[in-house]
Amino acid sequence: MKTNIIKIVIALSAACAASAFAATTGAAGEGSGPLVWFFIGFGVLVVMLQAVPAVILFVSMLRGVFSVADKASHVPKV
């Protein structure tokens, strides 16, 4: 068990060191092009369009929970 833990620790530390050496020295942003902003906007549009039916369903559920029920519908039939 100890050997497995040691192997995992060595592998993780080697992976962290490799990614650190792969980083560029001048990490300044190059700016985002219009295609990147279109992609982000499209993602936001998809999320907002998914939220509209969710809000409608939530409001309908709240109406059903807090509405007054008919007394006749809860009377057991004998």
mmCIF file as gemmi writes it, N, C-alpha and C atoms, coordinates in Angstrom:
data_model
loop_
_atom_site.group_PDB
_atom_site.id
_atom_site.type_symbol
_atom_site.label_atom_id
_atom_site.label_alt_id
_atom_site.label_comp_id
_atom_site.label_asym_id
_atom_site.label_entity_id
_atom_site.label_seq_id
_atom_site.pdbx_PDB_ins_code
_atom_site.Cartn_x
_atom_site.Cartn_y
_atom_site.Cartn_z
_atom_site.occupancy
_atom_site.B_iso_or_equiv
_atom_site.pdbx_formal_charge
_atom_site.auth_seq_id
_atom_site.auth_asym_id
_atom_site.pdbx_PDB_model_num
ATOM 1 N N . MET Axp A 1 ? 0.815 -1.19 0 1 0 ? 1 A 1
ATOM 2 C CA . MET Axp A 1 ? 0 0 0 1 0 ? 1 A 1
ATOM 3 C C . MET Axp A 1 ? 0.868 1.267 0 1 0 ? 1 A 1
ATOM 4 N N . LYS Axp A 2 ? 1.964 1.188 0.792 1 0 ? 2 A 1
ATOM 5 C CA . LYS Axp A 2 ? 2.843 2.36 0.841 1 0 ? 2 A 1
ATOM 6 C C . LYS Axp A 2 ? 3.504 2.624 -0.511 1 0 ? 2 A 1
ATOM 7 N N . THR Axp A 3 ? 3.831 1.562 -1.214 1 0 ? 3 A 1
ATOM 8 C CA . THR Axp A 3 ? 4.48 1.759 -2.519 1 0 ? 3 A 1
ATOM 9 C C . THR Axp A 3 ? 3.517 2.401 -3.512 1 0 ? 3 A 1
ATOM 10 N N . ASN Axp A 4 ? 2.239 2.045 -3.435 1 0 ? 4 A 1
ATOM 11 C CA . ASN Axp A 4 ? 1.257 2.668 -4.32 1 0 ? 4 A 1
ATOM 12 C C . ASN Axp A 4 ? 1.124 4.157 -4.027 1 0 ? 4 A 1
ATOM 13 N N . ILE Axp A 5 ? 1.103 4.52 -2.766 1 0 ? 5 A 1
ATOM 14 C CA . ILE Axp A 5 ? 0.988 5.929 -2.389 1 0 ? 5 A 1
ATOM 15 C C . ILE Axp A 5 ? 2.221 6.697 -2.85 1 0 ? 5 A 1
ATOM 16 N N . ILE Axp A 6 ? 3.377 6.112 -2.693 1 0 ? 6 A 1
ATOM 17 C CA . ILE Axp A 6 ? 4.618 6.778 -3.11 1 0 ? 6 A 1
ATOM 18 C C . ILE Axp A 6 ? 4.624 6.972 -4.628 1 0 ? 6 A 1
ATOM 19 N N . LYS Axp A 7 ? 4.179 5.948 -5.38 1 0 ? 7 A 1
ATOM 20 C CA . LYS Axp A 7 ? 4.132 6.065 -6.834 1 0 ? 7 A 1
ATOM 21 C C . LYS Axp A 7 ? 3.161 7.156 -7.27 1 0 ? 7 A 1
ATOM 22 N N . ILE Axp A 8 ? 2.017 7.238 -6.601 1 0 ? 8 A 1
ATOM 23 C CA . ILE Axp A 8 ? 1.028 8.263 -6.946 1 0 ? 8 A 1
ATOM 24 C C . ILE Axp A 8 ? 1.571 9.655 -6.659 1 0 ? 8 A 1
ATOM 25 N N . VAL Axp A 9 ? 2.225 9.825 -5.521 1 0 ? 9 A 1
ATOM 26 C CA . VAL Axp A 9 ? 2.793 11.131 -5.161 1 0 ? 9 A 1
ATOM 27 C C . VAL Axp A 9 ? 3.875 11.541 -6.162 1 0 ? 9 A 1
ATOM 28 N N . ILE Axp A 10 ? 4.704 10.612 -6.566 1 0 ? 10 A 1
ATOM 29 C CA . ILE Axp A 10 ? 5.75 10.922 -7.537 1 0 ? 10 A 1
ATOM 30 C C . ILE Axp A 10 ? 5.142 11.312 -8.88 1 0 ? 10 A 1
ATOM 31 N N . ALA Axp A 11 ? 4.111 10.566 -9.31 1 0 ? 11 A 1
ATOM 32 C CA . ALA Axp A 11 ? 3.482 10.873 -10.594 1 0 ? 11 A 1
ATOM 33 C C . ALA Axp A 11 ? 2.81 12.243 -10.567 1 0 ? 11 A 1
ATOM 34 N N . LEU Axp A 12 ? 2.132 12.567 -9.475 1 0 ? 12 A 1
ATOM 35 C CA . LEU Axp A 12 ? 1.465 13.861 -9.38 1 0 ? 12 A 1
ATOM 36 C C . LEU Axp A 12 ? 2.462 15.012 -9.319 1 0 ? 12 A 1
ATOM 37 N N . SER Axp A 13 ? 3.542 14.834 -8.588 1 0 ? 13 A 1
ATOM 38 C CA . SER Axp A 13 ? 4.53 15.912 -8.516 1 0 ? 13 A 1
ATOM 39 C C . SER Axp A 13 ? 5.233 16.092 -9.861 1 0 ? 13 A 1
ATOM 40 N N . ALA Axp A 14 ? 5.466 15.029 -10.604 1 0 ? 14 A 1
ATOM 41 C CA . ALA Axp A 14 ? 6.081 15.148 -11.924 1 0 ? 14 A 1
ATOM 42 C C . ALA Axp A 14 ? 5.14 15.85 -12.892 1 0 ? 14 A 1
ATOM 43 N N . ALA Axp A 15 ? 3.839 15.567 -12.794 1 0 ? 15 A 1
ATOM 44 C CA . ALA Axp A 15 ? 2.869 16.209 -13.688 1 0 ? 15 A 1
ATOM 45 C C . ALA Axp A 15 ? 2.775 17.704 -13.396 1 0 ? 15 A 1
ATOM 46 N N . CYS Axp A 16 ? 2.84 18.074 -12.132 1 0 ? 16 A 1
ATOM 47 C CA . CYS Axp A 16 ? 2.784 19.502 -11.777 1 0 ? 16 A 1
ATOM 48 C C . CYS Axp A 16 ? 4.03 20.237 -12.27 1 0 ? 16 A 1
ATOM 49 N N . ALA Axp A 17 ? 5.167 19.606 -12.152 1 0 ? 17 A 1
ATOM 50 C CA . ALA Axp A 17 ? 6.41 20.245 -12.596 1 0 ? 17 A 1
ATOM 51 C C . ALA Axp A 17 ? 6.429 20.39 -14.111 1 0 ? 17 A 1
ATOM 52 N N . ALA Axp A 18 ? 5.907 19.409 -14.828 1 0 ? 18 A 1
ATOM 53 C CA . ALA Axp A 18 ? 5.91 19.471 -16.286 1 0 ? 18 A 1
ATOM 54 C C . ALA Axp A 18 ? 5.019 20.601 -16.786 1 0 ? 18 A 1
ATOM 55 N N . SER Axp A 19 ? 3.876 20.793 -16.153 1 0 ? 19 A 1
ATOM 56 C CA . SER Axp A 19 ? 3.003 21.867 -16.596 1 0 ? 19 A 1
ATOM 57 C C . SER Axp A 19 ? 3.583 23.242 -16.239 1 0 ? 19 A 1
ATOM 58 N N . ALA Axp A 20 ? 4.346 23.322 -15.169 1 0 ? 20 A 1
ATOM 59 C CA . ALA Axp A 20 ? 4.957 24.596 -14.799 1 0 ? 20 A 1
ATOM 60 C C . ALA Axp A 20 ? 6.046 24.986 -15.794 1 0 ? 20 A 1
ATOM 61 N N . PHE Axp A 21 ? 6.795 24.005 -16.291 1 0 ? 21 A 1
ATOM 62 C CA . PHE Axp A 21 ? 7.847 24.311 -17.244 1 0 ? 21 A 1
ATOM 63 C C . PHE Axp A 21 ? 7.279 24.613 -18.622 1 0 ? 21 A 1
ATOM 64 N N . ALA Axp A 22 ? 6.062 24.161 -18.912 1 0 ? 22 A 1
ATOM 65 C CA . ALA Axp A 22 ? 5.463 24.399 -20.216 1 0 ? 22 A 1
ATOM 66 C C . ALA Axp A 22 ? 4.84 25.783 -20.326 1 0 ? 22 A 1
ATOM 67 N N . ALA Axp A 23 ? 4.695 26.481 -19.207 1 0 ? 23 A 1
ATOM 68 C CA . ALA Axp A 23 ? 4.077 27.798 -19.226 1 0 ? 23 A 1
ATOM 69 C C . ALA Axp A 23 ? 4.999 28.801 -19.92 1 0 ? 23 A 1
ATOM 70 N N . THR Axp A 24 ? 4.397 29.758 -20.572 1 0 ? 24 A 1
ATOM 71 C CA . THR Axp A 24 ? 5.191 30.788 -21.234 1 0 ? 24 A 1
ATOM 72 C C . THR Axp A 24 ? 5.632 31.826 -20.221 1 0 ? 24 A 1
ATOM 73 N N . THR Axp A 25 ? 6.704 32.497 -20.526 1 0 ? 25 A 1
ATOM 74 C CA . THR Axp A 25 ? 7.209 33.495 -19.587 1 0 ? 25 A 1
ATOM 75 C C . THR Axp A 25 ? 6.395 34.782 -19.65 1 0 ? 25 A 1
ATOM 76 N N . GLY Axp A 26 ? 5.963 35.182 -20.83 1 0 ? 26 A 1
ATOM 77 C CA . GLY Axp A 26 ? 5.149 36.381 -20.966 1 0 ? 26 A 1
ATOM 78 C C . GLY Axp A 26 ? 3.681 35.994 -21.022 1 0 ? 26 A 1
ATOM 79 N N . ALA Axp A 27 ? 3.037 35.874 -19.889 1 0 ? 27 A 1
ATOM 80 C CA . ALA Axp A 27 ? 1.676 35.36 -19.828 1 0 ? 27 A 1
ATOM 81 C C . ALA Axp A 27 ? 0.64 36.459 -20.047 1 0 ? 27 A 1
ATOM 82 N N . ALA Axp A 28 ? 0.947 37.413 -20.875 1 0 ? 28 A 1
ATOM 83 C CA . ALA Axp A 28 ? -0.002 38.484 -21.155 1 0 ? 28 A 1
ATOM 84 C C . ALA Axp A 28 ? -1.05 37.993 -22.145 1 0 ? 28 A 1
ATOM 85 N N . GLY Axp A 29 ? -2.275 38.43 -21.965 1 0 ? 29 A 1
ATOM 86 C CA . GLY Axp A 29 ? -3.341 38.018 -22.855 1 0 ? 29 A 1
ATOM 87 C C . GLY Axp A 29 ? -3.216 38.675 -24.214 1 0 ? 29 A 1
ATOM 88 N N . GLU Axp A 30 ? -3.557 37.923 -25.239 1 0 ? 30 A 1
ATOM 89 C CA . GLU Axp A 30 ? -3.467 38.464 -26.586 1 0 ? 30 A 1
ATOM 90 C C . GLU Axp A 30 ? -4.757 39.142 -27.013 1 0 ? 30 A 1
ATOM 91 N N . GLY Axp A 31 ? -5.757 39.096 -26.191 1 0 ? 31 A 1
ATOM 92 C CA . GLY Axp A 31 ? -7.039 39.665 -26.56 1 0 ? 31 A 1
ATOM 93 C C . GLY Axp A 31 ? -7.931 38.609 -27.184 1 0 ? 31 A 1
ATOM 94 N N . SER Axp A 32 ? -9.211 38.784 -27.024 1 0 ? 32 A 1
ATOM 95 C CA . SER Axp A 32 ? -10.151 37.818 -27.556 1 0 ? 32 A 1
ATOM 96 C C . SER Axp A 32 ? -10.736 38.347 -28.857 1 0 ? 32 A 1
ATOM 97 N N . GLY Axp A 33 ? -10.792 37.493 -29.818 1 0 ? 33 A 1
ATOM 98 C CA . GLY Axp A 33 ? -11.36 37.858 -31.102 1 0 ? 33 A 1
ATOM 99 C C . GLY Axp A 33 ? -12.873 37.803 -31.068 1 0 ? 33 A 1
ATOM 100 N N . PRO Axp A 34 ? -13.502 38.223 -32.141 1 0 ? 34 A 1
ATOM 101 C CA . PRO Axp A 34 ? -14.967 38.229 -32.172 1 0 ? 34 A 1
ATOM 102 C C . PRO Axp A 34 ? -15.562 36.822 -32.141 1 0 ? 34 A 1
ATOM 103 N N . LEU Axp A 35 ? -14.821 35.83 -32.62 1 0 ? 35 A 1
ATOM 104 C CA . LEU Axp A 35 ? -15.333 34.465 -32.592 1 0 ? 35 A 1
ATOM 105 C C . LEU Axp A 35 ? -15.451 33.945 -31.164 1 0 ? 35 A 1
ATOM 106 N N . VAL Axp A 36 ? -14.516 34.326 -30.305 1 0 ? 36 A 1
ATOM 107 C CA . VAL Axp A 36 ? -14.579 33.922 -28.898 1 0 ? 36 A 1
ATOM 108 C C . VAL Axp A 36 ? -15.787 34.557 -28.228 1 0 ? 36 A 1
ATOM 109 N N . TRP Axp A 37 ? -16.027 35.831 -28.501 1 0 ? 37 A 1
ATOM 110 C CA . TRP Axp A 37 ? -17.174 36.506 -27.893 1 0 ? 37 A 1
ATOM 111 C C . TRP Axp A 37 ? -18.489 35.951 -28.426 1 0 ? 37 A 1
ATOM 112 N N . PHE Axp A 38 ? -18.513 35.546 -29.698 1 0 ? 38 A 1
ATOM 113 C CA . PHE Axp A 38 ? -19.698 34.91 -30.258 1 0 ? 38 A 1
ATOM 114 C C . PHE Axp A 38 ? -19.976 33.581 -29.561 1 0 ? 38 A 1
ATOM 115 N N . PHE Axp A 39 ? -18.929 32.811 -29.306 1 0 ? 39 A 1
ATOM 116 C CA . PHE Axp A 39 ? -19.076 31.531 -28.62 1 0 ? 39 A 1
ATOM 117 C C . PHE Axp A 39 ? -19.589 31.721 -27.201 1 0 ? 39 A 1
ATOM 118 N N . ILE Axp A 40 ? -19.047 32.69 -26.479 1 0 ? 40 A 1
ATOM 119 C CA . ILE Axp A 40 ? -19.511 32.965 -25.112 1 0 ? 40 A 1
ATOM 120 C C . ILE Axp A 40 ? -20.956 33.444 -25.133 1 0 ? 40 A 1
ATOM 121 N N . GLY Axp A 41 ? -21.293 34.329 -26.063 1 0 ? 41 A 1
ATOM 122 C CA . GLY Axp A 41 ? -22.663 34.816 -26.175 1 0 ? 41 A 1
ATOM 123 C C . GLY Axp A 41 ? -23.637 33.709 -26.526 1 0 ? 41 A 1
ATOM 124 N N . PHE Axp A 42 ? -23.223 32.796 -27.404 1 0 ? 42 A 1
ATOM 125 C CA . PHE Axp A 42 ? -24.084 31.667 -27.759 1 0 ? 42 A 1
ATOM 126 C C . PHE Axp A 42 ? -24.316 30.771 -26.552 1 0 ? 42 A 1
ATOM 127 N N . GLY Axp A 43 ? -23.283 30.553 -25.743 1 0 ? 43 A 1
ATOM 128 C CA . GLY Axp A 43 ? -23.438 29.752 -24.524 1 0 ? 43 A 1
ATOM 129 C C . GLY Axp A 43 ? -24.397 30.4 -23.539 1 0 ? 43 A 1
ATOM 130 N N . VAL Axp A 44 ? -24.294 31.709 -23.382 1 0 ? 44 A 1
ATOM 131 C CA . VAL Axp A 44 ? -25.203 32.429 -22.484 1 0 ? 44 A 1
ATOM 132 C C . VAL Axp A 44 ? -26.628 32.359 -23.012 1 0 ? 44 A 1
ATOM 133 N N . LEU Axp A 45 ? -26.787 32.478 -24.327 1 0 ? 45 A 1
ATOM 134 C CA . LEU Axp A 45 ? -28.11 32.392 -24.932 1 0 ? 45 A 1
ATOM 135 C C . LEU Axp A 45 ? -28.743 31.022 -24.693 1 0 ? 45 A 1
ATOM 136 N N . VAL Axp A 46 ? -27.97 29.973 -24.814 1 0 ? 46 A 1
ATOM 137 C CA . VAL Axp A 46 ? -28.491 28.624 -24.576 1 0 ? 46 A 1
ATOM 138 C C . VAL Axp A 46 ? -28.921 28.469 -23.125 1 0 ? 46 A 1
ATOM 139 N N . VAL Axp A 47 ? -28.12 28.963 -22.192 1 0 ? 47 A 1
ATOM 140 C CA . VAL Axp A 47 ? -28.467 28.852 -20.778 1 0 ? 47 A 1
ATOM 141 C C . VAL Axp A 47 ? -29.735 29.649 -20.471 1 0 ? 47 A 1
ATOM 142 N N . MET Axp A 48 ? -29.862 30.838 -21.027 1 0 ? 48 A 1
ATOM 143 C CA . MET Axp A 48 ? -31.053 31.651 -20.778 1 0 ? 48 A 1
ATOM 144 C C . MET Axp A 48 ? -32.305 31.013 -21.381 1 0 ? 48 A 1
ATOM 145 N N . LEU Axp A 49 ? -32.171 30.436 -22.56 1 0 ? 49 A 1
ATOM 146 C CA . LEU Axp A 49 ? -33.327 29.779 -23.168 1 0 ? 49 A 1
ATOM 147 C C . LEU Axp A 49 ? -33.727 28.526 -22.396 1 0 ? 49 A 1
ATOM 148 N N . GLN Axp A 50 ? -32.795 27.878 -21.738 1 0 ? 50 A 1
ATOM 149 C CA . GLN Axp A 50 ? -33.129 26.739 -20.891 1 0 ? 50 A 1
ATOM 150 C C . GLN Axp A 50 ? -33.772 27.196 -19.586 1 0 ? 50 A 1
ATOM 151 N N . ALA Axp A 51 ? -33.485 28.412 -19.152 1 0 ? 51 A 1
ATOM 152 C CA . ALA Axp A 51 ? -34.016 28.903 -17.887 1 0 ? 51 A 1
ATOM 153 C C . ALA Axp A 51 ? -35.481 29.324 -18.003 1 0 ? 51 A 1
ATOM 154 N N . VAL Axp A 52 ? -35.927 29.711 -19.183 1 0 ? 52 A 1
ATOM 155 C CA . VAL Axp A 52 ? -37.317 30.163 -19.342 1 0 ? 52 A 1
ATOM 156 C C . VAL Axp A 52 ? -38.308 29.049 -19.014 1 0 ? 52 A 1
ATOM 157 N N . PRO Axp A 53 ? -38.217 27.842 -19.582 1 0 ? 53 A 1
ATOM 158 C CA . PRO Axp A 53 ? -39.158 26.787 -19.191 1 0 ? 53 A 1
ATOM 159 C C . PRO Axp A 53 ? -39.006 26.364 -17.734 1 0 ? 53 A 1
ATOM 160 N N . ALA Axp A 54 ? -37.803 26.456 -17.201 1 0 ? 54 A 1
ATOM 161 C CA . ALA Axp A 54 ? -37.595 26.094 -15.796 1 0 ? 54 A 1
ATOM 162 C C . ALA Axp A 54 ? -38.341 27.059 -14.879 1 0 ? 54 A 1
ATOM 163 N N . VAL Axp A 55 ? -38.316 28.341 -15.202 1 0 ? 55 A 1
ATOM 164 C CA . VAL Axp A 55 ? -39.035 29.33 -14.383 1 0 ? 55 A 1
ATOM 165 C C . VAL Axp A 55 ? -40.543 29.116 -14.501 1 0 ? 55 A 1
ATOM 166 N N . ILE Axp A 56 ? -41.021 28.83 -15.705 1 0 ? 56 A 1
ATOM 167 C CA . ILE Axp A 56 ? -42.458 28.582 -15.892 1 0 ? 56 A 1
ATOM 168 C C . ILE Axp A 56 ? -42.884 27.353 -15.093 1 0 ? 56 A 1
ATOM 169 N N . LEU Axp A 57 ? -42.1 26.293 -15.132 1 0 ? 57 A 1
ATOM 170 C CA . LEU Axp A 57 ? -42.409 25.087 -14.38 1 0 ? 57 A 1
ATOM 171 C C . LEU Axp A 57 ? -42.386 25.351 -12.881 1 0 ? 57 A 1
ATOM 172 N N . PHE Axp A 58 ? -41.435 26.134 -12.414 1 0 ? 58 A 1
ATOM 173 C CA . PHE Axp A 58 ? -41.333 26.443 -10.986 1 0 ? 58 A 1
ATOM 174 C C . PHE Axp A 58 ? -42.538 27.252 -10.51 1 0 ? 58 A 1
ATOM 175 N N . VAL Axp A 59 ? -42.963 28.236 -11.305 1 0 ? 59 A 1
ATOM 176 C CA . VAL Axp A 59 ? -44.128 29.047 -10.93 1 0 ? 59 A 1
ATOM 177 C C . VAL Axp A 59 ? -45.382 28.178 -10.918 1 0 ? 59 A 1
ATOM 178 N N . SER Axp A 60 ? -45.527 27.287 -11.89 1 0 ? 60 A 1
ATOM 179 C CA . SER Axp A 60 ? -46.683 26.394 -11.91 1 0 ? 60 A 1
ATOM 180 C C . SER Axp A 60 ? -46.681 25.46 -10.709 1 0 ? 60 A 1
ATOM 181 N N . MET Axp A 61 ? -45.514 24.999 -10.313 1 0 ? 61 A 1
ATOM 182 C CA . MET Axp A 61 ? -45.421 24.132 -9.143 1 0 ? 61 A 1
ATOM 183 C C . MET Axp A 61 ? -45.81 24.889 -7.881 1 0 ? 61 A 1
ATOM 184 N N . LEU Axp A 62 ? -45.361 26.127 -7.758 1 0 ? 62 A 1
ATOM 185 C CA . LEU Axp A 62 ? -45.728 26.916 -6.577 1 0 ? 62 A 1
ATOM 186 C C . LEU Axp A 62 ? -47.227 27.191 -6.534 1 0 ? 62 A 1
ATOM 187 N N . ARG Axp A 63 ? -47.829 27.454 -7.69 1 0 ? 63 A 1
ATOM 188 C CA . ARG Axp A 63 ? -49.279 27.651 -7.734 1 0 ? 63 A 1
ATOM 189 C C . ARG Axp A 63 ? -50.006 26.396 -7.286 1 0 ? 63 A 1
ATOM 190 N N . GLY Axp A 64 ? -49.545 25.232 -7.704 1 0 ? 64 A 1
ATOM 191 C CA . GLY Axp A 64 ? -50.179 23.977 -7.324 1 0 ? 64 A 1
ATOM 192 C C . GLY Axp A 64 ? -50.026 23.673 -5.849 1 0 ? 64 A 1
ATOM 193 N N . VAL Axp A 65 ? -48.872 24.01 -5.28 1 0 ? 65 A 1
ATOM 194 C CA . VAL Axp A 65 ? -48.635 23.724 -3.865 1 0 ? 65 A 1
ATOM 195 C C . VAL Axp A 65 ? -49.459 24.648 -2.975 1 0 ? 65 A 1
ATOM 196 N N . PHE Axp A 66 ? -49.538 25.918 -3.332 1 0 ? 66 A 1
ATOM 197 C CA . PHE Axp A 66 ? -50.187 26.885 -2.459 1 0 ? 66 A 1
ATOM 198 C C . PHE Axp A 66 ? -51.636 27.204 -2.838 1 0 ? 66 A 1
ATOM 199 N N . SER Axp A 67 ? -52.202 26.488 -3.793 1 0 ? 67 A 1
ATOM 200 C CA . SER Axp A 67 ? -53.596 26.745 -4.148 1 0 ? 67 A 1
ATOM 201 C C . SER Axp A 67 ? -54.518 25.969 -3.212 1 0 ? 67 A 1
ATOM 202 N N . VAL Axp A 68 ? -55.749 26.457 -3.102 1 0 ? 68 A 1
ATOM 203 C CA . VAL Axp A 68 ? -56.734 25.806 -2.247 1 0 ? 68 A 1
ATOM 204 C C . VAL Axp A 68 ? -57.311 24.625 -3.018 1 0 ? 68 A 1
ATOM 205 N N . ALA Axp A 69 ? -57.27 23.446 -2.391 1 0 ? 69 A 1
ATOM 206 C CA . ALA Axp A 69 ? -57.751 22.237 -3.057 1 0 ? 69 A 1
ATOM 207 C C . ALA Axp A 69 ? -59.243 22.061 -2.815 1 0 ? 69 A 1
ATOM 208 N N . ASP Axp A 70 ? -59.936 21.402 -3.733 1 0 ? 70 A 1
ATOM 209 C CA . ASP Axp A 70 ? -61.366 21.095 -3.557 1 0 ? 70 A 1
ATOM 210 C C . ASP Axp A 70 ? -61.521 20.047 -2.463 1 0 ? 70 A 1
ATOM 211 N N . LYS Axp A 71 ? -62.521 20.221 -1.611 1 0 ? 71 A 1
ATOM 212 C CA . LYS Axp A 71 ? -62.77 19.269 -0.534 1 0 ? 71 A 1
ATOM 213 C C . LYS Axp A 71 ? -63.301 17.96 -1.112 1 0 ? 71 A 1
ATOM 214 N N . ALA Axp A 72 ? -64.035 18.006 -2.226 1 0 ? 72 A 1
ATOM 215 C CA . ALA Axp A 72 ? -64.647 16.805 -2.777 1 0 ? 72 A 1
ATOM 216 C C . ALA Axp A 72 ? -63.597 15.849 -3.353 1 0 ? 72 A 1
ATOM 217 N N . SER Axp A 73 ? -62.482 16.356 -3.762 1 0 ? 73 A 1
ATOM 218 C CA . SER Axp A 73 ? -61.482 15.489 -4.367 1 0 ? 73 A 1
ATOM 219 C C . SER Axp A 73 ? -60.732 14.662 -3.328 1 0 ? 73 A 1
ATOM 220 N N . HIS Axp A 74 ? -60.793 15.042 -2.024 1 0 ? 74 A 1
ATOM 221 C CA . HIS Axp A 74 ? -60.076 14.327 -0.996 1 0 ? 74 A 1
ATOM 222 C C . HIS Axp A 74 ? -60.962 13.399 -0.169 1 0 ? 74 A 1
ATOM 223 N N . VAL Axp A 75 ? -62.219 13.298 -0.528 1 0 ? 75 A 1
ATOM 224 C CA . VAL Axp A 75 ? -63.13 12.433 0.219 1 0 ? 75 A 1
ATOM 225 C C . VAL Axp A 75 ? -62.978 11.012 -0.295 1 0 ? 75 A 1
ATOM 226 N N . PRO Axp A 76 ? -62.649 10.059 0.592 1 0 ? 76 A 1
ATOM 227 C CA . PRO Axp A 76 ? -62.48 8.681 0.14 1 0 ? 76 A 1
ATOM 228 C C . PRO Axp A 76 ? -63.812 8.058 -0.246 1 0 ? 76 A 1
ATOM 229 N N . LYS Axp A 77 ? -63.785 7.272 -1.313 1 0 ? 77 A 1
ATOM 230 C CA . LYS Axp A 77 ? -65.006 6.604 -1.769 1 0 ? 77 A 1
ATOM 231 C C . LYS Axp A 77 ? -65.137 5.267 -1.043 1 0 ? 77 A 1
ATOM 232 N N . VAL Axp A 78 ? -66.376 4.994 -0.582 1 0 ? 78 A 1
ATOM 233 C CA . VAL Axp A 78 ? -66.621 3.754 0.163 1 0 ? 78 A 1
ATOM 234 C C . VAL Axp A 78 ? -67.371 2.77 -0.693 1 0 ? 78 A 1
